């Protein structure tokens, strides 16, 4: 067995504990593709290819059906989906303005209450 497989598995396990978002997805995909640039996350094809490479590296079959690898593999998909949704949501026009508006409205309410 490849000695780096367990190292990659450990790195992925640690990264899955982070808050899902652009930075955590970038760190996660860099585990298997160290030359990946953060701008690549905006390209859905490059992002999908990077994710597929990662999935192949941590697939449970590559780890003799280790239960830990299975658990990490299963958690990876939901983490990835959450990260991608956040990236796409942040790219929508006006999404940042809405967040700022909500924050300022709640701040004003707190002052007058």
C-alpha positions as CSV (number, residue, x, y, z in Angstrom):
1,X,0.0,0.0,0.0
2,X,1.1,3.5,-0.8
3,X,2.5,5.1,2.4
4,X,1.1,8.5,1.4
5,X,-2.5,7.2,1.3
6,X,-2.8,7.3,5.1
7,X,-1.2,10.8,5.2
8,X,-3.7,12.1,2.6
9,X,-6.6,10.5,4.6
10,X,-5.4,12.2,7.8
11,X,-5.1,15.6,6.0
12,X,-8.6,15.2,4.5
13,X,-10.1,14.2,7.9
14,X,-8.6,17.3,9.6
15,X,-9.8,19.6,6.8
16,X,-13.4,18.2,6.9
17,X,-13.6,19.5,10.5
18,X,-13.2,23.1,9.3
19,X,-16.1,25.4,8.5
20,X,-17.2,24.8,4.9
21,X,-16.4,27.6,2.6
22,X,-14.1,28.7,-0.3
23,X,-10.8,28.6,1.7
24,X,-11.5,25.2,3.2
25,X,-12.5,23.8,-0.2
26,X,-9.3,25.2,-1.7
27,X,-7.2,23.6,1.1
28,X,-9.0,20.3,0.6
29,X,-8.4,20.1,-3.1
30,X,-4.8,21.2,-2.7
31,X,-4.2,17.9,-0.8
32,X,-4.0,16.0,-4.0
33,X,-3.3,18.9,-6.4
34,X,-0.7,21.1,-4.8
35,X,-0.3,23.4,-7.8
36,X,-4.0,24.2,-7.8
37,X,-4.7,28.0,-7.9
38,X,-7.6,29.4,-5.9
39,X,-9.0,31.0,-9.0
40,X,-9.7,27.5,-10.3
41,X,-12.5,27.1,-7.8
42,X,-14.6,29.5,-10.0
43,X,-14.2,27.1,-12.9
44,X,-16.8,24.3,-12.4
45,X,-14.9,21.9,-14.7
46,X,-11.5,22.3,-13.0
47,X,-13.2,22.2,-9.6
48,X,-15.0,18.9,-10.5
49,X,-11.8,17.3,-11.9
50,X,-9.9,18.2,-8.7
51,X,-12.7,16.8,-6.6
52,X,-12.7,13.6,-8.6
53,X,-9.0,13.2,-8.1
54,X,-9.4,13.6,-4.4
55,X,-12.2,11.1,-4.2
56,X,-10.2,8.6,-6.1
57,X,-7.3,9.0,-3.6
58,X,-9.4,8.5,-0.5
59,X,-11.8,5.9,-1.9
60,X,-12.4,3.1,0.7
61,X,-11.4,0.4,-1.8
62,X,-7.9,2.0,-1.9
63,X,-7.7,1.6,1.9
64,X,-8.7,-2.1,2.1
65,X,-12.3,-1.0,3.0
66,X,-11.0,0.7,6.2
67,X,-14.1,2.0,8.1
68,X,-12.3,5.3,8.8
69,X,-11.8,5.8,5.1
70,X,-15.4,4.9,4.4
71,X,-16.6,7.5,7.0
72,X,-14.3,10.2,5.6
73,X,-15.3,9.4,2.0
74,X,-19.0,9.7,2.9
75,X,-18.5,13.0,4.8
76,X,-16.5,14.4,1.9
77,X,-19.5,14.7,-0.5
78,X,-21.7,16.7,1.9
79,X,-18.7,19.0,2.8
80,X,-17.9,19.5,-0.9
81,X,-21.6,20.3,-1.7
82,X,-21.8,22.8,1.1
83,X,-18.6,24.5,0.0
84,X,-19.7,24.8,-3.6
85,X,-23.1,26.2,-2.6
86,X,-21.4,28.8,-0.5
87,X,-19.1,29.7,-3.4
88,X,-22.0,30.0,-5.9
89,X,-24.1,31.9,-3.4
90,X,-21.2,34.4,-2.8
91,X,-20.9,34.9,-6.6
92,X,-24.5,35.9,-7.1
93,X,-24.8,39.6,-7.8
94,X,-26.0,41.5,-4.7
95,X,-25.5,38.6,-2.3
96,X,-22.9,40.6,-0.3
97,X,-25.1,43.7,-0.3
98,X,-28.0,41.7,1.1
99,X,-25.8,40.4,3.9
100,X,-24.6,43.9,4.7
101,X,-28.2,45.3,4.6
102,X,-29.4,42.6,7.0
103,X,-26.5,43.3,9.4
104,X,-27.2,47.0,9.4
105,X,-30.9,46.6,9.9
106,X,-30.4,44.3,12.9
107,X,-27.8,46.8,14.3
108,X,-30.3,49.6,14.0
109,X,-33.0,47.6,15.8
110,X,-30.6,46.8,18.6
111,X,-29.9,50.5,19.2
112,X,-33.5,51.5,19.4
113,X,-34.7,48.5,21.5
